[in-house]
């Protein structure tokens, strides 16, 4: 699954933030990014990943049960800013 994850990143231009988080299997990492990519553009996703890294990841322990929802909220924030 690791290979598919990196192929996906290469094809989409999404940054590799999840390599910092060993607790999440590659299948889950890929699943989260695929879901986000279906809804949001690459720029919004990358900004959300940067925001998550700066404001959540470094300050709090990774919480697997909320990471996807936090990233969705951040993507929505940046998607709206990029499109209005």
PyMOL commands that set and color helices and strands:
alter all, ss='L'
color gray80, all
select helices_A, chain A and resi 2-12+18-20+26-39+42-57+67-83
alter helices_A, ss='H'
color red, helices_A
deselect
rebuild
show_as cartoon
